[in-house]
C-alpha cells in the first residue's frame, strides 16, 4: 500500500505522530547551513539581512517597560531611602565615612547569599 502511494506520488508532507510528540514546535528540524568558505561569503549582505530581522522598539514594548519602571515595588523603596537620608541628615546622625563601608559589606553579603540560591 505504501509503495502504491509512493508510485502515485500521494505523499503527505505531514509529520508523523511520534515526531510531533517529541518535537511539537519543530525546534530540531534540519535547516540549511551555508557551507561556503568565509572568503566567498558577502559579510555585508549577511549583516544587512540580520539587521532586518531585528525588531525595532514599538509603543507596546515601551509601555510595558515604563509600567515596570514606575511600579510601586520600585518607587516605595527609593522613597524610603531618600526620606531616611533626609531624616538622618536633619538629626546629624549621618556619618558618610561609616555608612559607605557598611553599605559595601551589605552588598558583598547579598551577592554571596544570592549566589547560593
N, C-alpha and C positions, 0 to 999 in steps of 0.2 A: 504494500500500500504506500509506503514512504517512497519507494523507488518510482512508483507511478506518478506521485505528486511532483517529484523532482523532474521527471521527464516532461510533465505538463507545465513545469515552472510555476506551480502554485505554492511557492514557498512563502510562508508568512514570516515577516520580519519581527514579529512579537517575541519578546524574551520568554524563556521557559519559566515555570513557576519557581523552581529551586533558585534560579538566578535572581528572580525578583525578591525572594525572601532574603537571600544573602546580601544583595546589593540593591535595596529599594530605590536609592537615589542615583544610581549609576555612577558612583564615585570611582569605581575601579575599571571603568571602560577604557579600552585602548584608544589612545589618541596619537595623532601623527607627530613625530619628532623630526625636526629638521636635521638631517644627518650631514649637511654640507660643512665644509671646513669654515673656520672662523673668518678666513680671508675672503671667502666667497659671499658671506652674509653682508647685507646692507644694514649696518647698525643704525644709521639714522632713520631708515624706514621702519625698522622694528621698534625703535623708541617712540616714533610718532604714533604707531598703531597702539602701543601700550598706553600712551598718554590719552588716546581717545577713549580707552576702556575705563579710565579713572572717572568716577562720578564727581561732579562739582557740587559744592555745598548748595543746598536749596533752602528755602524758607522753612520747610518742615523740620529739617535737621537742626537749623538754628534755633527754632522754638524749643525743641527737645533739650538742647544744651543749655539754653537760658533758664528753663524751668529748674534744671538741676542746680544751676549756679546760684539762684536766688531762693532756694528752698529754706525752710525754717531750720532744718537739721544742720545747715551750713551757717546761716546767719546768726542764730542764737549763741553758739559758742564764741563767735567773733565779738558779738555784743558784750557777752560776759567777760571776755578777755580785755576789751577796751575799758569797760567800766571798772574792772579790777585794777588796771593800771592807774586810772584816774583816782580811784579811792586810795590806793597805796601812795600815790604821789602827793595827794592833798594832806594825808596824815603823816607825811615824811617818813614812811616805812619802806619805801622802795630803795633798795641799795643794789644798783645795777651790777656791781662787782661780785655780789653774792648770787644774784639772780641768774646771770648768764651761765656760769659753770654748773649750777644746779639744773638748769634747763638742758644743758648738754648731757648730763647724767641721765635725765629722763628720756631724752631722745635715743641714746645708746641702749638703755634698758628696754625701751619699747621696740627697738629694732630686733634685739635678740629674742624677745618674747614672741614677736610676730613671726620670726624665722622658724621657731619651734612649732608653731601652729601650722 
